[in-house]
Amino acid sequence: MGVIHIENVDDKTMAAIRFNADANGRSFEDEVKAVLAQQTKVVERRAEAAAIRAMTKGWSPETDSVAIIREMRDRDG
């Protein structure tokens, strides 16, 4: 596991993390870990969305799904 050392975090941010840690019944460190883990999920979802957009590149949002399925079926044999 990695180690993160962050300096010069503003007081408002520190207070918000402390508040959320208390509200969630976690230590300050565990709350920061939870925030970082949540951001990891966001990045993963963005990557999945980008992959889906790449698969449908060039298709109009109004394209009939039947037409898309037929095109894929014809292309893939």
C-alpha positions as CSV (number, residue, x, y, z in Angstrom):
1,M,0.0,0.0,0.0
2,G,1.1,3.5,-0.7
3,V,1.6,6.4,1.7
4,I,0.3,9.9,1.2
5,H,1.5,13.0,3.0
6,I,-0.3,16.2,2.3
7,E,0.7,19.6,3.6
8,N,-1.2,22.9,3.6
9,V,-4.7,21.6,3.6
10,D,-7.0,24.5,4.3
11,D,-8.9,24.5,7.7
12,K,-12.3,24.4,6.0
13,T,-11.4,21.1,4.2
14,M,-10.0,19.6,7.4
15,A,-13.1,20.5,9.4
16,A,-15.4,19.0,6.7
17,I,-13.4,15.8,6.8
18,R,-13.5,15.7,10.6
19,F,-17.3,16.4,10.5
20,N,-17.9,13.6,8.0
21,A,-15.7,11.2,9.9
22,D,-17.7,11.8,13.0
23,A,-21.0,11.5,11.2
24,N,-19.9,8.2,9.6
25,G,-18.4,6.8,12.8
26,R,-14.9,6.6,11.3
27,S,-11.5,7.9,12.2
28,F,-10.1,10.9,10.2
29,E,-7.7,8.6,8.4
30,D,-10.5,6.1,7.5
31,E,-12.7,9.0,6.2
32,V,-9.9,10.2,3.9
33,K,-9.4,6.6,2.7
34,A,-13.2,6.4,2.0
35,V,-13.0,9.7,0.0
36,L,-10.1,8.4,-2.0
37,A,-11.8,5.0,-2.6
38,Q,-14.9,6.8,-3.8
39,Q,-12.9,8.8,-6.3
40,T,-11.4,5.6,-7.6
41,K,-14.9,4.3,-8.3
42,V,-15.7,7.6,-10.1
43,V,-12.6,7.1,-12.3
44,E,-13.6,3.5,-13.1
45,R,-17.1,4.6,-14.1
46,R,-15.7,7.3,-16.3
47,A,-13.5,4.8,-18.0
48,E,-16.4,2.4,-18.5
49,A,-18.5,5.2,-20.0
50,A,-15.7,6.2,-22.3
51,A,-15.4,2.6,-23.5
52,I,-19.2,2.5,-24.2
53,R,-19.0,5.8,-26.0
54,A,-16.1,4.4,-28.1
55,M,-18.2,1.4,-29.1
56,T,-21.1,3.6,-30.2
57,K,-19.0,6.3,-31.9
58,G,-20.7,7.6,-35.0
59,W,-24.1,6.5,-34.0
60,S,-26.7,9.1,-33.4
61,P,-28.5,9.1,-30.0
62,E,-31.7,8.8,-32.0
63,T,-30.5,5.7,-33.8
64,D,-33.1,2.9,-33.6
65,S,-31.7,0.1,-31.4
66,V,-33.0,-2.5,-33.8
67,A,-30.8,-1.0,-36.6
68,I,-27.8,-1.0,-34.3
69,I,-28.4,-4.7,-33.4
70,R,-28.8,-5.6,-37.0
71,E,-25.6,-3.8,-38.0
72,M,-23.7,-5.5,-35.2
73,R,-25.1,-8.9,-36.1
74,D,-24.2,-8.4,-39.8
75,R,-20.7,-7.2,-38.9
76,D,-20.0,-10.0,-36.4
77,G,-21.4,-12.8,-38.6
